[in-house]
Amino acid sequence: MANEYLKKIERFRILVMGRANAGKTTILQRVCNSTDKPEIFDGEGNKIDSDIVQGTLTRGYHNIQHELVFQSNPSFVFHDSCGFEAGSTQQFDQMKHFVADHAVTTRVNERIHAIWFCIPMTDSHRTVTAAEQKFFNECDTGHVPVIVLVTKVDALYLTAIRELLDGGLTIAEAKARATEKQEELLEKWLGHVKHELGMCKFPPKGYISLQKMHQENADCTLLMECTANVLNEEGLQRLLISTQQSSIGICVKYAVNK
């Protein structure tokens, strides 16, 4: 019965969440090996005028029901939840309703299979805000796993430089030690995120840090592996891995392991 259900699923569907400017679109472009903007469709499969959509996005509005699809890899369907850090009860309730509906809908091709929750390091002193705590304490995603993506890790490089300079090092000395210091800061803040969210009622199933996503050749293999590892159905793992035709290594790994 489960195999028959999985055979009906045509595309892997992911809800992407997080505050504004968390680097969500860039990550999706890297995952789909594209530099283009996604095509956007409404819930009925009708394509939406990109100029209209981009106009609303620049004003900070998102429709979580819209489907984002990249021509370079149409095996993925993404949904983008607007950031609700401003404390909008309406936005949070809309997101919660969407998750509840799309986690268990009988329309199997509309189900979401994973949630990526982005937390940027550009604001490292605010890694876990009331918005994150609200989501992980109040939003039961059921069998749909949530993975925290620590994004824009490269921003910690400048923080590392500043801290080393404040510690009395010269600019040359600070640059020489900056990469090591950056890793220390990442470990510190990632540990903080895990501690804070781990105490929530519905904690994440996985965590991963992403670096150099601004580079067009950025490698998303670890993100794919992390997502595959927390999926609770082998058929969904195979579906996800099948989207990664360009990554021979990950396809071989899961063919061997499974």
Rosetta blueprint (number, residue, H / E / L):
1 M L
2 A H
3 N H
4 E H
5 Y H
6 L H
7 K H
8 K L
9 I L
10 E L
11 R L
12 F E
13 R E
14 I E
15 L E
16 V E
17 M E
18 G E
19 R L
20 A L
21 N L
22 A L
23 G L
24 K H
25 T H
26 T H
27 I H
28 L H
29 Q H
30 R H
31 V H
32 C L
33 N L
34 S L
35 T L
36 D L
37 K L
38 P L
39 E E
40 I E
41 F E
42 D L
43 G L
44 E L
45 G L
46 N L
47 K E
48 I L
49 D L
50 S H
51 D H
52 I H
53 V H
54 Q H
55 G H
56 T H
57 L H
58 T H
59 R L
60 G L
61 Y L
62 H L
63 N L
64 I L
65 Q L
66 H L
67 E E
68 L E
69 V E
70 F L
71 Q L
72 S L
73 N L
74 P L
75 S L
76 F E
77 V E
78 F E
79 H E
80 D E
81 S L
82 C L
83 G L
84 F L
85 E L
86 A L
87 G L
88 S L
89 T H
90 Q H
91 Q H
92 F H
93 D H
94 Q H
95 M H
96 K H
97 H H
98 F H
99 V H
100 A H
101 D H
102 H H
103 A H
104 V H
105 T L
106 T L
107 R L
108 V H
109 N H
110 E H
111 R L
112 I L
113 H L
114 A E
115 I E
116 W E
117 F E
118 C E
119 I E
120 P E
121 M H
122 T H
123 D H
124 S H
125 H H
126 R H
127 T L
128 V L
129 T L
130 A H
131 A H
132 E H
133 Q H
134 K H
135 F H
136 F H
137 N H
138 E H
139 C L
140 D L
141 T L
142 G L
143 H L
144 V L
145 P L
146 V E
147 I E
148 V E
149 L E
150 V E
151 T E
152 K L
153 V H
154 D H
155 A H
156 L H
157 Y H
158 L H
159 T H
160 A H
161 I H
162 R H
163 E H
164 L H
165 L H
166 D H
167 G L
168 G L
169 L L
170 T L
171 I H
172 A H
173 E H
174 A H
175 K H
176 A H
177 R H
178 A H
179 T H
180 E H
181 K H
182 Q H
183 E H
184 E H
185 L H
186 L H
187 E H
188 K H
189 W H
190 L H
191 G H
192 H H
193 V H
194 K H
195 H H
196 E H
197 L H
198 G H
199 M L
200 C L
201 K L
202 F L
203 P L
204 P L
205 K L
206 G E
207 Y E
208 I E
209 S E
210 L L
211 Q L
212 K L
213 M L
214 H L
215 Q L
216 E L
217 N L
218 A L
219 D L
220 C L
221 T H
222 L H
223 L H
224 M H
225 E H
226 C H
227 T H
228 A H
229 N H
230 V H
231 L L
232 N L
233 E L
234 E H
235 G H
236 L H
237 Q H
238 R H
239 L H
240 L H
241 I H
242 S H
243 T L
244 Q L
245 Q L
246 S L
247 S L
248 I H
249 G H
250 I H
251 C H
252 V H
253 K H
254 Y H
255 A H
256 V H
257 N H
258 K L
